[in-house]
């Protein structure tokens, strides 16, 4: 049975540590700014540069308003955390193998053009961490707000996670792609990676699970096994 550090908790939601109001404002603004930059910087440069910019826009203010205490988010993953990351990668793969044909059979496009773009593995190293932060920042903000007014930790985690997954799905919505498709694949599908963070409180563990997933899909696409 896998075991995790029960003494480790989510940051900020119970003022552990306290995040300033201006800090929350800037962090929340950094999310749409980073997403906008990722879609447009690459047009003028390349995927590698846009992935780095994507990550820097999110991680620099997060670390700054956390007094550069990266241990609040990242630590060297334990053996059990690595096992969980791999298990959730496999779980997502099985889920997508079941869900994608069902969506295709119903006439709903399962992916959009943005997901089909072939980008380098090196770019994924940066963009996948950025995507984890795109989920992490609103998740912690919602958890803070809900816990402040309800004092119910479990309910706050569940509701915050649900809203975050819907948000993550919606940012993948593109013309010609059905809402149901992104809600089921990018939204509900991301629950597997989010679960890794919820269990470990270690963004590096959920990042590895997410990275394995996208790297596997990219490699399969490059080999022509998955259509682009």
N, C-alpha and C positions, 0 to 999 in steps of 0.2 A: 504494500500500500504506500502511495506517495505521501510524503510529509513536507510541510512548508512552515516557514517562520510565523508562528501565530502572534508574535509580539510586534510584527511589522504591520503598519496601518497605512491607509490612503492619506496623502498629505492634504492639508488646507481645510478639509471639510469641518473639522472640529477645532479650527485655529491651531493646527499642529503641523507647521507653524502658521501664524496669521499672514494672510495675503492682503496687502493694502488694496483699497478701492481702485486707485489709479493702476495698480498692478493688474487687477482683473480686467479693467477696461482695455489696457494695452494688449493683454494676452488674447482677449476675445477679438479685438480688431486684427491681431496678427494672423488669425486663422483665415478670414477671407482675403487678406492681403497676400498671404503665402499661396493660397489656391490660385488667385489671379496671376501671380508671378509665375507659377509653375506652368500655367497654360500659355503665357505670352513671352516669357523670357527665352524659352526654347526656340521660339519662332525667329528670334534675332541672333541666338547663339547656337547652343546644341543641348541635347537632353542631359548631358553630364553637368553642364554649368547650371541649367535650370533646376536640376535636382539638388545641387548644393545650395543654391539660393533659397529654394523651397524650405530646406531644413534650417538654414541659418536664421531666416525670418521668424521661425517658431522657437528654436532652442535658445537663442541669445536672450530674448526678453524673459523667457521662462527661468533660465539660470540667474539672470540679473535680479529679478524680483524674489528669487529664492536664496539670495546671498551666495550664489555660486555653489550651493550645496547639492551636487549632482546625486548624492546618495539617497535623496528623497525619491528619485525616479529610477536610477540605474544601479545595479550591482552585478558582480560576477555571478552568473546563474549556477545554481547547484545542480547536481546530477538529477535530482527529482524534477527540478524546473525544466531541464533540458528534455527529459522524458515526456513531460506534459506538453511541451512545445511541439515535439514530434507527433505525439498522439493527436493533438488538435489539428495539426497539419493534415494528417491522414484522415481525420474525421471530416474536415472540410472537403478534402478531395472526394471522399465517398459521397458526401452530401451533394457536391456539384455534379458528380456523375449521375446521380439520381434526378436532381432538379433540372439540369440543363436540357436533357431530352424531353422532359415533361413540358417545359416551356416551349421548346421548339415544336413539339407535336401540337401544342395549342395555338401555334402561330405567333407566339410572342418572342421577340428577339431577346436573347439572353445576355448579349454584350453589345456595347456600342463601339464606335470607331476608336474612341480614346483608349479603351482597354485592349484594342487589337494592335496598337502601335508597337513595333518591335524596338525596345530600348535596350541599352547595354546592361549586363549584369552589374557592372560597376555603378551605373546610375541608380540601379535598384537599391544598392547599399545605403544611399542617402534618401531616396524618395520613400522607401518603406518606413524608415524611422520617422520621416516627416509625417507620413500618414498616421502613424501611431500617435504622434503629438496632436494631429488634427482631431483625433478622437479623445485623447487624454484631456486636453484643455477644457472643452465643453463638458466632459464627463465630471471633472473635478468641480467646475463652477456649479453645475446643476446639483451635484451632491452637496456642496456647501449650502446652497440656497434651500434645498429641500430639508436637509438635516437641521438647519437653523430654525425653520418654522414648524417642524414636526417632531424632532428629536428621535425619529424612528430610523435607525441606521439601515436596517434591511430593506424597508420600503424605499428609502431614498436611493439605495444602490440599484434596486430593480428598475425604478422609474427613470433614473438618470441614464442607466444603460440602454433602456428601450428608446428613449429620446435620442441618445447619441447614435445609436445604430440607424435610426430613421434618417437623421441628419447626414450620416456618412453615406447612406444609400442615395439620398437626394443630390449630393454633389457629384454623383456619377450619372445622373440623369441627363441624357442628350436627346436631340431630335431624332425621332425614329425608333427610340428605345422605350419600351413600355414601363410604366411606373411599377407595375407588379414585378417585372423582371428585376429591376434594381433593388427593390425592397427584399426580394427573396435571395438574390445572389450576393450583391455587395452589402446589403443591410443585414439580413438574418444570417447570411454566410459569415459575416465578420464576427458574429457572436463567438465562434470557435477561438479566434485570436483574442477577443476581449476577455473571454473566460480565463485565458492564461494569465492576463494581468490581474483580474479580480482575485484569482487564487494566490498568485505569487507577490503581488504589489511590486513587480519588477518589470519595467517597460522593456528591458533588454530581452527578457524571456518571450514576451508577446511579439516583440520585433522579430526575433528569430523564427517564430512560427509563421508570421506574416511573410517574412522574406523567403522562407522555404516554399511557401505556396506560390508566390508570384514568380520566383526564379524557376520553379518547376514548370509552370504554365509557359513562361517565356522560352525555356529550352525546348518544350514540346512544340511550340509554334515555330521555332527556328528549324526544327527537324521536319516540319510539315505534318506533324501528327495532329495538332490542333489547328484548325483553320484560323487565319488572321482576319 
